């Protein structure tokens, strides 16, 4: 069991979801996030004041997968999220010690589904 965490551009969320579904990865959690990476800091004017924009909007996806679905999930995120420009995001694959399904009490790979 692993947890796949990805930070992607908000405008690529629809494409990533489509490729995940195409790769038979259906269950995910999505959260809005702010982040900084290799992109240059830029300035905007807000109510007459100069504001430095150094944190950009991103979307965080969390997908719990069994061993056989790790590469499917990663490949789908890479395919759907890539623009070729700085700021496309990152993917982290983290081993999970245990998973429990609250409704049934199932644990381990059976809890992920």
N, C-alpha and C positions, 0 to 999 in steps of 0.2 A: 504494500500500500504506500502511495506517495501523494503528496500535495503539490500540485502544479500551480505556481503563482506567477501571473504575468501582469506587467504594466504596459498598456498600449495607448495609442492615441484615441481619444473619444470618437473621432470620425471613422475609425476603423472597426468599431465594436460590431456593427452589423455584419461586415465581411467576416470577422473572426467567428461570430456565432454561426453563420452559414457554413463555414468550413468545419467547425466543430461538429455540427449536426451531420454534415456529409460524412465525417469520419466516425460517426456513431458515438459521439461524446455529447450527452444531453444535459447532464446535471452540472450546474456551475453557480457560483455566487459572484455578483458584480457590485463593486463599490466605486464611487467617485473618489479620486485622490489628487493630490498636488505633488509635483516632483521636480527635481532639478537634475540635469544631466549635462551632455556636451553642447546643448543649444546655447547660443549667445543670449546674454541678458539684453533686454530691450526696454525702452521707455515709452510710456503713454501719458497723456494728460487726463487727469480725472478731477473735475470740478476746479479747474484752473491750476492744479498742482501737478508737478512732474512726478510720476510714480515709476519706480524701477520694478520691472516684471522679471523675477528670477525663479519663480515657481510656476510651472505650467500645468494645465489641467491634464489629467491622465485617468484611465480607467483601470482598476485592479480586478483581475479575474482570479478566482480560487476554484480549483477543480480537484476533487479527491478522486483518485483513480487506482485501480488495481494494476499490477505489474504489466499486464498485456495491453493496457491502454495508455501507458506513459508516452510512447513515441507517437501514437495517433494524436494525442492532445497537443504535444509540442509541435508536430508538423502542421497541424491545423492553425495554430496560433501564428507560426512563422508564415504560412501561406496567406492567411487573411490579414495579418497585421503589417506586412512589409510594404514600405513605400520607397525604400532605398535612401532616405534622407536621415540625417541625425535626428534622434528623438523617437525612433520607431518603438523603443521600449526594451524590456528585458523579460526573460523567462527564468524562473527558479524552480527546480525540482527538489523537493525535500522529503526524506523518508518520514513516514508516520509510524509512531509506536503502536497506536491502537485507534480504532474508530468504533463508535457505538451509535446505533439507530435508536432514538428515543422512543418512538412508537412501539417497536417490536422487542427491543432489548437485544437485537442481534448485534454481534460485534465482529470486528475484523473485516475481511473481504466481503462477507455477506451483508454487512451494514452499508457498504458503499453502493452496492447494486450493480 
